[in-house]
Amino acid sequence: MIALSLAEIADILGGELRLSGADTPQTVVDGVVDTDSRAMTPGAIFVAKPGETTDGHRYVGAAVDAGAVLAIVEHPVDVEVSQIVVGRAVQALADLARAVVARVRARGGLQIVGITGSNGKTTTKNFLARILSEEGETVAPVKSYNNEVGAPLTMLRVTDGTRYLVCEFGAAGPGSIATLAGLVQPDVAVVLMVGLAHAGGFGGIEQTAKAKSELVQAARAGGTAVLNADDPRVWAMREIAAERGMQIVAFGQGSAAAVRAEQIDVSASGTSCTVIAGDRRTPLRLKVLGAHHIGNALAAIAASGVLGVPVETAVARLETVEVAERWRMQPMGGEKVRIINDAYNASPDSMAAALRTLAQIAGPGERTVAVLGAMSELGDAAGEEHDRIGLLAVRLNIQRIVVVGPEARRLFLAVVGEGSWDGEAVHLPDQDAAYEYLRGELRDGDRVLVKSSNSVGLRHLGDRLGESFS
């Protein structure tokens, strides 16, 4: 974080400053800010956030032992450290992030990119951060820090030397993206797609689209909207952008896209295409698996282009990316049995894309095996969408389908109903049963996809299989 005095922080937060030891209101702090006491380093600021299962106030002492010099708390704690008492710690985190980013921006040189979409946010964030990191100091979220805690924590990592801040915005509900993006008003707003991920929490896909459009509404007036021209719901957001005087840059595969892809090819070694921007045609060979990642790459190329990075430069940097993110189309295992661990999350769109990738990468004599768990947060659409994925797996001729967990039983029934009943499909109660089954079932030449929503936890099964067959 940038250097601020204790008095300045208290003023920003509207909190009560309680000094400890030799500290004065003019004492300056500039360490990391975090809600995790284990992340503290010397000079850090600990935000004592109450949680669902525990309370951060219990860990103020541990934070101080690890180096914290200031605690932001909702009530005073009996620990020798200066404290700022606020009404709500999470709101204080947001207020501090807003103020810090505003100060850095006012000094000139900082450009901010916001990314949202039902799928692909983290991969696109990583792609864009890779491109921009060689242009100047770049701050981007670790993992999927895209909620009311993670997004401000990312923002608070900016320094006076930061040139680019890349923010990922997830939608916990209507208004959440508007709140988070409103903290920094991005110069560039990237909207990837509108799908059924979390649709159960929004009341349908149209409400999901409205939530994603909040990023364009919250971006800086006169900035740039980078929109997926292949998704009608995203492309419709250009009307909002136009009303706000924003430049519009389209990406996709259709003729409306200023940055588009042709000749897409997927193999076990990666994904390739030709990127077309204006009159330039640039071959792109991603090491990341899956045709759906081409859209993420195009979004990153388009956004970096807005910031002045030539297409050829962006492509060359993307080609160095080995893995999009842990548990996202992550190759594991060995050459004989290849595991693709894509079980960090799952929506109908990402599940379908992963299954298509599995079907595409298998060569002659290689068997495709899909290990599938439930998709969560689909609301009333859950049954129908699990049916659809089961049918798709069969129609793609996936040769072995292993369905794990009681929540995914309907997917299994759809597979059986479509005709995969003679040993091609099996339903197992849990990860342990699936692991034991697969240990005996998998053979040389198998290409195995592990896919489920994060809450199901099949990513851990993928890790176990990857280690077993490495």
C-alpha positions in Angstrom: 0.0 0.0 0.0 1.1 3.6 -0.4 2.4 5.4 2.6 -0.3 7.0 4.8 -0.3 8.3 8.4 -2.5 6.7 11.0 -4.4 9.9 11.2 -5.0 9.9 7.4 -6.3 6.3 7.5 -8.6 7.0 10.4 -9.9 10.0 8.6 -10.5 8.0 5.4 -12.4 5.3 7.4 -14.2 7.7 9.7 -12.9 5.6 12.5 -11.7 6.1 16.0 -7.9 6.0 16.3 -6.5 4.2 19.4 -2.7 4.6 19.6 -0.4 2.1 21.1 3.3 2.3 22.2 5.3 5.0 20.6 2.9 5.6 17.7 1.5 9.0 17.1 -1.2 10.2 14.6 1.7 11.1 12.2 3.2 7.6 12.3 3.3 6.3 8.7 2.5 2.8 7.5 2.8 1.4 4.1 2.7 -2.4 4.5 0.5 -5.0 3.0 -3.2 -5.0 3.9 -5.0 -8.3 4.4 -7.7 -10.0 6.4 -5.6 -13.2 6.9 -3.3 -13.0 9.9 -1.1 -15.6 8.1 -0.4 -13.2 5.3 1.1 -10.5 7.6 4.6 -9.3 7.1 6.6 -6.6 9.0 4.7 -3.3 8.8 1.4 -4.9 7.7 -2.2 -3.7 8.3 -4.6 -6.4 9.6 -8.3 -6.0 8.9 -10.3 -8.0 11.5 -13.2 -9.2 9.5 -16.0 -11.2 11.2 -16.6 -14.3 9.2 -19.2 -17.1 8.9 -17.2 -19.6 10.9 -14.7 -17.4 12.8 -14.0 -13.8 13.8 -10.9 -12.0 12.7 -10.7 -10.2 16.0 -9.5 -13.5 17.5 -6.4 -13.3 15.4 -5.2 -9.8 16.0 -2.6 -11.1 18.3 -1.3 -13.6 15.7 -1.3 -10.8 13.1 0.8 -8.6 15.4 3.2 -11.5 16.2 3.7 -11.8 12.4 4.5 -8.2 12.0 1.3 -6.2 11.8 1.6 -2.6 13.1 -2.1 -1.6 12.7 -5.4 -3.4 13.2 -8.7 -2.2 11.7 -11.3 -3.5 14.0 -15.0 -3.3 14.7 -14.4 -3.2 18.5 -11.2 -2.7 20.5 -9.2 -5.7 21.3 -6.8 -6.3 24.2 -3.6 -6.4 22.1 -0.7 -4.0 22.1 -1.1 -2.5 18.6 -2.6 0.7 17.3 -6.2 0.2 16.2 -8.8 2.0 14.2 -12.3 1.2 15.3 -14.8 1.2 12.5 -18.5 0.3 12.1 -17.9 -2.5 9.5 -14.5 -3.9 8.6 -15.5 -4.9 5.1 -16.8 -1.4 4.3 -13.6 0.0 5.8 -11.6 -2.2 3.4 -13.6 -0.8 0.4 -13.2 2.8 1.6 -9.5 2.5 2.1 -9.1 0.9 -1.4 -11.1 3.7 -3.0 -9.0 6.4 -1.4 -5.6 4.7 -2.1 -6.4 4.1 -5.8 -7.7 7.6 -6.2 -4.5 9.1 -4.8 -2.3 7.1 -7.0 -4.5 7.9 -10.0 -4.4 11.6 -9.3 -0.6 11.5 -9.4 -0.8 10.3 -13.1 0.2 7.2 -14.9 -2.2 4.6 -13.4 -4.6 2.9 -15.8 -7.2 0.5 -14.6 -8.9 -2.4 -16.3 -12.0 -4.2 -15.0 -13.0 -7.6 -16.1 -16.3 -9.5 -15.7 -18.3 -12.3 -17.3 -20.0 -15.5 -16.4 -16.9 -17.5 -17.4 -13.3 -16.8 -18.2 -12.6 -13.9 -15.8 -9.6 -15.4 -14.1 -8.0 -16.7 -17.2 -8.4 -13.4 -19.0 -7.1 -11.5 -16.0 -4.0 -13.8 -16.0 -3.5 -13.3 -19.8 -3.8 -9.6 -19.5 -1.5 -9.4 -16.5 1.1 -11.4 -18.4 0.9 -9.0 -21.4 1.1 -5.8 -19.2 3.7 -6.9 -16.7 6.5 -6.2 -19.2 5.1 -2.7 -19.9 5.3 -1.6 -16.3 4.4 -2.5 -12.7 1.2 -4.4 -12.9 -1.1 -5.3 -10.0 -3.6 -8.1 -10.6 -5.7 -10.4 -8.3 -4.2 -13.6 -7.0 -6.4 -16.6 -7.6 -10.0 -15.4 -8.0 -9.9 -12.3 -5.7 -13.1 -10.8 -7.2 -15.5 -10.3 -4.3 -16.2 -7.6 -1.7 -13.0 -8.6 0.1 -10.7 -9.9 -2.6 -11.2 -7.0 -5.0 -10.3 -4.2 -2.4 -7.3 -6.3 -1.2 -6.1 -6.3 -4.8 -6.6 -2.6 -5.2 -4.7 -1.9 -2.0 -1.6 -3.5 -3.5 -1.0 -0.5 -5.8 2.0 1.7 -5.1 3.1 5.0 -6.5 5.0 3.1 -9.2 2.0 1.0 -10.3 1.2 1.5 -14.0 -1.6 -1.0 -14.5 -4.3 -2.2 -12.1 -6.2 -5.2 -13.4 -9.4 -6.0 -11.4 -11.6 -9.0 -11.7 -15.3 -8.5 -10.6 -17.6 -11.3 -9.7 -21.3 -10.9 -9.1 -22.6 -12.0 -5.7 -26.0 -10.4 -6.6 -27.5 -7.4 -8.3 -25.5 -4.3 -7.6 -22.3 -6.0 -6.4 -20.3 -5.3 -9.6 -21.5 -1.7 -9.5 -20.3 -1.4 -6.0 -16.9 -3.0 -6.6 -16.2 -1.4 -9.9 -17.4 2.0 -8.5 -14.5 2.0 -6.1 -12.0 2.6 -9.0 -14.1 3.4 -12.1 -12.0 1.4 -14.6 -10.6 3.1 -17.7 -11.2 -0.1 -19.6 -14.2 -2.4 -19.0 -14.0 -5.9 -20.4 -17.2 -8.0 -20.5 -16.6 -11.6 -21.6 -19.9 -13.4 -21.7 -23.3 -13.9 -20.1 -24.1 -17.4 -19.2 -26.0 -19.5 -16.7 -23.2 -19.5 -14.0 -24.9 -18.3 -10.8 -28.2 -17.7 -12.7 -30.1 -19.2 -9.7 -29.0 -16.4 -7.6 -30.1 -13.7 -10.1 -33.4 -15.0 -11.2 -32.4 -15.9 -14.8 -30.0 -15.1 -17.5 -31.5 -11.6 -18.3 -30.9 -10.5 -14.8 -27.4 -12.0 -15.0 -26.8 -9.8 -18.1 -28.0 -6.8 -16.3 -25.6 -7.5 -13.4 -22.7 -7.9 -15.8 -23.6 -4.6 -17.5 -23.0 -2.8 -14.2 -19.2 -2.8 -15.1 -19.8 -0.7 -18.2 -22.1 1.6 -16.1 -19.4 2.0 -13.4 -16.4 2.5 -15.8 -15.0 5.9 -16.4 -17.1 8.0 -18.7 -15.1 8.5 -21.9 -13.2 5.3 -21.3 -13.3 2.1 -23.4 -15.6 -0.9 -23.4 -14.1 -4.1 -24.7 -17.1 -6.3 -25.5 -17.7 -9.8 -26.9 -19.4 -9.3 -30.2 -20.3 -13.0 -30.4 -22.6 -12.8 -27.3 -25.8 -10.8 -28.1 -26.3 -9.9 -24.4 -22.8 -8.6 -24.1 -22.8 -6.8 -27.5 -26.1 -5.1 -26.5 -24.0 -3.3 -23.8 -22.5 -1.1 -26.5 -25.6 1.1 -26.1 -24.7 1.7 -22.5 -21.1 2.5 -23.5 -22.2 4.8 -26.2 -24.4 6.8 -23.8 -21.4 7.2 -21.5 -19.2 8.5 -24.4 -17.0 5.4 -24.3 -15.0 3.9 -27.1 -16.2 0.4 -28.1 -13.7 -2.3 -29.1 -15.3 -5.6 -30.1 -13.6 -9.1 -29.9 -14.8 -12.4 -31.1 -15.0 -14.6 -34.2 -17.7 -12.7 -36.2 -17.2 -9.9 -38.7 -18.2 -7.2 -36.1 -15.1 -7.9 -34.1 -12.2 -5.5 -34.4 -10.0 -8.2 -32.9 -11.1 -11.6 -34.1 -9.9 -15.2 -34.5 -9.9 -17.5 -37.5 -8.6 -21.1 -38.1 -9.0 -22.2 -34.5 -7.4 -25.6 -33.9 -7.3 -27.6 -30.6 -4.8 -30.4 -29.9 -3.3 -32.1 -26.8 -0.4 -29.6 -26.9 -2.5 -26.4 -26.9 -4.8 -24.2 -28.9 -3.9 -22.2 -32.0 -5.6 -19.6 -34.3 -4.9 -16.6 -36.4 -5.6 -13.3 -34.7 -6.9 -10.6 -37.1 -6.7 -6.9 -36.1 -7.1 -4.4 -38.8 -4.9 -5.5 -41.7 -2.6 -7.6 -39.5 -2.8 -11.4 -39.3 -0.8 -12.9 -36.4 -0.5 -16.6 -35.6 -1.2 -17.4 -31.9 -0.2 -20.7 -30.4 -1.5 -21.0 -26.8 -0.2 -23.7 -24.6 -3.5 -23.5 -22.7 -6.0 -26.2 -23.7 -9.5 -25.4 -25.1 -11.0 -23.4 -27.9 -13.0 -21.3 -25.4 -9.7 -19.8 -24.2 -9.3 -18.2 -27.6 -12.0 -15.7 -26.6 -10.2 -15.0 -23.4 -7.0 -14.4 -25.3 -8.8 -12.1 -27.8 -10.2 -10.0 -24.9 -6.8 -9.7 -23.4 -5.3 -8.7 -26.7 -8.0 -6.1 -27.3 -7.7 -4.6 -23.8 -3.9 -4.4 -24.0 -4.3 -2.8 -27.4 -6.4 0.0 -25.9 -3.4 0.5 -23.6 -1.0 0.8 -26.4 0.5 -2.8 -26.7 0.9 -3.9 -30.3 -0.9 -7.2 -31.2 2.3 -9.0 -32.1 3.8 -8.1 -28.7 0.6 -9.3 -26.9 0.6 -12.6 -28.8 4.2 -13.3 -28.2 3.7 -12.9 -24.4 0.5 -15.0 -24.4 2.4 -17.8 -26.0 4.6 -18.1 -22.9 1.7 -18.8 -20.6 1.9 -22.4 -19.5 -1.3 -22.8 -17.4 -4.3 -20.4 -17.3 -4.7 -21.0 -13.5 -4.5 -23.9 -11.2 -7.4 -26.3 -11.6 -8.4 -24.6 -14.9 -7.7 -26.9 -17.8 -4.6 -27.8 -15.9 -2.6 -30.7 -17.6 -1.5 -33.3 -15.1 -0.4 -36.9 -15.1 2.1 -38.2 -17.7 2.2 -38.9 -21.4 0.6 -42.3 -21.0 -2.4 -41.0 -19.0 -3.1 -37.3 -19.3 -5.4 -35.7 -16.7 -7.0 -32.3 -17.4 -8.0 -30.9 -14.0 -10.7 -28.3 -14.7 -12.7 -28.6 -11.5 -12.2 -25.2 -10.0 -15.7 -24.3 -11.1 -18.4 -25.3 -13.6 -21.3 -23.8 -15.4 -23.2 -25.2 -18.3 -21.1 -23.2 -20.7 -17.7 -24.1 -19.2 -18.8 -27.7 -18.8 -19.7 -28.0 -22.5 -16.5 -26.2 -23.6 -14.4 -28.6 -21.5 -16.2 -31.7 -22.9 -15.7 -30.4 -26.5 -12.0 -29.9 -25.7 -11.7 -33.4 -24.4 -13.2 -34.8 -27.6 -10.9 -32.7 -29.8 -7.6 -33.6 -28.2 -7.8 -37.3 -28.3 -5.7 -38.9 -31.0 -6.0 -42.3 -32.7 -6.1 -45.1 -30.2 -6.6 -42.7 -27.3 -9.7 -43.0 -25.1 -11.7 -40.1 -23.7 -12.8 -40.3 -20.0 -15.0 -37.6 -18.4 -15.2 -37.4 -14.6 -18.1 -35.1 -13.9 -19.6 -33.7 -10.8 -22.6 -31.3 -10.2 -22.9 -27.8 -11.3 -24.1 -25.5 -8.5 -26.1 -22.2 -8.3 -28.3 -22.9 -11.3 -31.6 -22.6 -9.5 -34.6 -23.9 -11.4 -32.5 -24.6 -14.5 -30.4 -27.2 -12.7 -32.2 -30.3 -13.8 -32.5 -29.3 -17.4 -28.9 -28.2 -17.6 -27.5 -31.4 -16.1 -29.6 -33.3 -18.6 -28.1 -31.2 -21.4 -24.6 -31.9 -20.3 -25.2 -35.6 -20.0 -26.6 -35.7 -23.6 -23.7 -33.7 -24.9 -21.2 -36.0 -23.3 -22.8 -39.0 -25.1 -23.1 -37.2 -28.4 -19.5 -36.2 -28.3 -18.7 -39.9 -28.1 -16.9 -39.6 -24.7 -16.0 -43.2 -24.2 -16.1 -43.4 -20.4 -18.3 -41.1 -18.3 -17.8 -41.3 -14.5 -20.4 -39.2 -12.6 -19.5 -38.5 -9.0 -21.8 -37.5 -6.1 -25.6 -37.7 -5.4 -26.1 -34.1 -6.7 -25.0 -35.2 -10.1 -27.3 -38.3 -10.4 -29.6 -36.6 -12.9 -26.6 -36.0 -15.2 -25.9 -39.8 -15.0 -29.5 -40.7 -15.7 -29.4 -38.4 -18.8 -26.3 -40.3 -20.0 -27.9 -43.7 -19.5 -31.1 -42.5 -21.2 -29.1 -41.4 -24.2 -27.8 -44.9 -24.6 -24.5 -45.1 -22.6 -25.5 -48.0 -20.3 -23.3 -50.9 -21.3 -20.4 -50.1 -18.9 -19.7 -46.8 -20.6 -21.1 -44.8 -17.7 -20.9 -45.3 -14.0 -22.3 -43.3 -11.0 -20.1 -43.3 -7.8 -21.1 -41.9 -4.4 -17.9 -39.8 -3.6 -14.4 -38.9 -4.5 -12.8 -41.8 -2.7 -14.9 -44.3 -4.6 -14.2 -42.5 -7.9 -10.5 -42.6 -7.2 -10.4 -46.3 -6.5 -12.5 -47.0 -9.6 -10.4 -44.8 -11.9 -7.1 -46.3 -10.5 -8.2 -49.6 -11.8 -10.0 -48.4 -15.0 -7.6 -46.0 -16.5 -5.1 -47.3 -19.0 -2.3 -46.0 -21.3 -3.6 -43.6 -23.9 -6.5 -42.3 -21.8 -7.3 -38.6 -21.9 -9.2 -37.7 -18.7 -11.2 -34.6 -17.9 -12.1 -33.8 -14.3 -14.9 -31.2 -14.1 -17.3 -29.9 -11.4 -18.3 -26.9 -9.5 -15.9 -25.7 -6.8 -18.2 -26.7 -4.0 -18.1 -30.4 -5.1 -14.4 -30.5 -4.7 -13.4 -32.7 -7.6 -10.3 -30.6 -8.1 -8.8 -32.6 -5.3 -9.7 -35.8 -7.1 -7.9 -34.4 -10.1 -4.8 -33.7 -8.1 -4.8 -37.3 -6.7 -5.2 -38.7 -10.2 -2.5 -36.4 -11.6 -0.1 -37.6 -8.9 -0.9 -41.2 -9.4 -0.4 -41.2 -13.1 2.6 -38.9 -13.3 
